[in-house]
Amino acid sequence: MNSHTTVERTSDQELVATRTVDAPARIVFEAFTKPELMMRWWAPKSFGISFLSCEIDARTGGSYRFVFGHPASEQPMAFFGRYIEVTPPSRLVWTNEEAEDGAVTTATFEEIDGRTRVVVHDLYPSKEALDDALASGSTGAWPEQFEALDDLLTTLGASV
């Protein structure tokens, strides 16, 4: 099966990552909302980071907090925000509040013949915020993250 990730800047403030994965939408949605699953695929190995903790309260008005460790840093890195919209299994909208200029992320899950088209849309508050995110490399993880998600979904497929 050929799954290909596309990541493109669609406007001055928007970045969109798209991939079709081989699993039903409800399973993909769970991979985005259950801490025990998220910890198995979200942290890109090439970044050298590992999960220290993962808290997810995936409901409208709920929050999340991911804490990562990196061998080059004594201090853990925390990423956190709140869920603006949670509509299982088709849509998640969350804030990225660890930085003043964090994006609002919308993830949609569209099931077609047992496979799911995942679209992750980041809307930054300004052109400069997106430029800075691109320059930092922090936006470049999607292809690797989606590969790890594919691996996880393959594993889950046997147990679902």
DAJO-V624112 format. One line per field, one symbol per residue. phi: phi as a letter, one per 30 degrees, with the letter a starting at -180 (. if undefined). A space follows every 10 residues. Layout:
# DAJO-V624112
phi=???
This chain:
# DAJO-V624112
phi=.ccbccbbdc aecbbbcbac ccadeddded ddbceddedd bdddeddicb dcabcbcdbe jdbbacbccb edbdcdccba lbddbbbdcc abbbcbcdbe cddcccccbc dbhicbdcbc cccddaeddd edddddidcd deedddddde ddddddedcc
